[in-house]
Amino acid sequence: MTDRYLDPHQARQRTPTTYEDLLGDVIERAFAAGVHDLAGLVERLNDSGLASPSGKAWTEAIYREEMAALGA
């Protein structure tokens, strides 16, 4: 049995979807580029071409809603 505290995905209930992987990639690239504010992150998401769940442009409200939904 593996010690669960050494498992980097211990809280994962399932494999991430392609959308979740792409979203994570955009967020990681933004952080790596020094973007640490919500407005900048939303701008990067819109520039990336990754559509929001509704298909509309990303806004701070849509980002917050999506993070809450993914964290549920």
Steps between C-alpha positions, in 0.01 A plus 500: 500500500632843404510770763218733390694805611762429235246469219494827300143429383359382832189717474430412138178306457538452124731576210472864386312570178674647197334835579632490859850418375491788252364740761775399741762547230385857430496583870847350555644692202347823630652450845837411345487826303449695821124551475363482853188716491152389397463761226828389341405136526164563333679689223735205446205260486332712233825529305552123514196413292365264767128566519325544830238233582227726360699575186511869592813701569652435841413752770605509863151381599508209252848402623388501864190294416707247304758462776220447755337239275826315439584505870162361604 
